[in-house]
């Protein structure tokens, strides 16, 4: 394997003039080569604006093997001796049009190709989803995996590539969402302990001459319909090591060590992949059945309480305490005379058990799924129906696994109680907010007093191309965050159980049911 490798992420504006788009691609490839990059990643839909009158028009304007567009990219790869990853619309002989990732070798050959598995909104009108999972490519630079935009807003595609050995994930985006750069991109690096190289668009993502009318119709300022830029390179701990500006054509480079992605250990020595439990993740790879129950209550007062003695002073319907915060009988006594419920953990032998407690005692138990004692560990998420909606409990180190929260969402949970101890900054900065965002789950995260804790609530402003209650801020799925600083014993907030029922990020794109379940074998085997 190589030592240090120089990687570049490039951002461009791409409109409806294919020649201009090609010229922009070639400019940033040249700029990356001038900085001695060995690999450059370009945005999604480099060849044409993602805006078509019909499926037929999209197919007609797509690239084809050996055409002038792809031929020019191949020639630049040969000229500079550089690896190039681009994403284009690509026409297949059977009539399909893919959102296609292509990897060109320094010899100008296409050595890797895969289509986008999860399409976003109107892309479903013009493109066909992938029929197979993308490859992990052995190269002199390291093991590479490719994905695009919406595939990084949910966890399955990046997770599958990492599980199959990818060290460097190459993400091409066509997004105006600000939460790509500060949440969805870096979390895929941290949760999988891999490098991520992400290239986004800048400039209008809709036809420039139609942009004012579209913006007025949506009630969105026109500048929010531009590519959000901030192309970046992210280390396996979630640290952004290079980032481009929000606007303007740009190339950023970083020297990385791919072998860092082979170390999957947390600070306590736990290998995050070795402790996974594919046998219980089966529902993730099963056909969607849709949400099977109505929405929960519009609002729910919740609290993180880190001292059992303060429960009586807390006017919340759901109270989440840290792990092993006290005996169930002590907590039940503190709840006497209330209709509130509290969550903490107890030990059953060596297995941590999440317990839901009322004034009458223990109401429900949730064994930890990833406990070292596999025979005694939990086999599934067991949700609890309460008067305000459905609760799931995620116990301790179960919280670092995206699969745990996906299972809770597939059980139609509205709120998740998370008593845990964090080991690394990314877990609370990126991991837990992303679990809320990608599943539309309200989270109440209770950590020990010496650590920060947080509450994440769903916002009603979520589905794109619908009227929003508040002004559009550029963030689409980022939850409302209420931090509880270290040393503060009580934190309160109001969450929105009813909002967990809306998982439609855009027309025909459901965050949960739209997961690429047919291609999720790597997660469950």
Secondary structure, DSSP 4 states (H G I P E B T S, - for coil): --SEEEEEEEE----S-HHHHHHHHHHHHHHHHHTT-SEEE--SS-SS-S--SSHHHHHHHSB-TT-HHHHHHHHHHHHHT-EEEEEEEEE-TTS-EEEEEEEE-TTS-EEEEEE-SS--TTHHHH----SSPPPEEEETTEEEEEEEGGGGTSSHHHHHHHHTT-SEEEEE-----THIIIIIHHHHHHHHT-EEEEE--EEESS-TTTHHHHHHHHT--GGGGEEE---EEE-TTS-EEEE--SSS-EEEEEEEEGGGGG--B-TTS-BTTTT--GGG-GGGGSPP----S----S-EEEEEES-GGGGGG---SEEE--TT-S-HHHHHHHTTT---EEEEEEEETTEEEEEEEETTEEEEEEE-TT-S-TTTS-SS---EEETTEEEEEEEGGGGG-HHHHHHHHHTT-SEEEEE----SHHIIIIIHHHHHHHHT-EEEEE--TTS-EEEEE--S--STTS--SS---S-SSPPEEEEE-TT--EEEEEE-GGGGG--EEETTEETTTTS-GGG-HHHH-
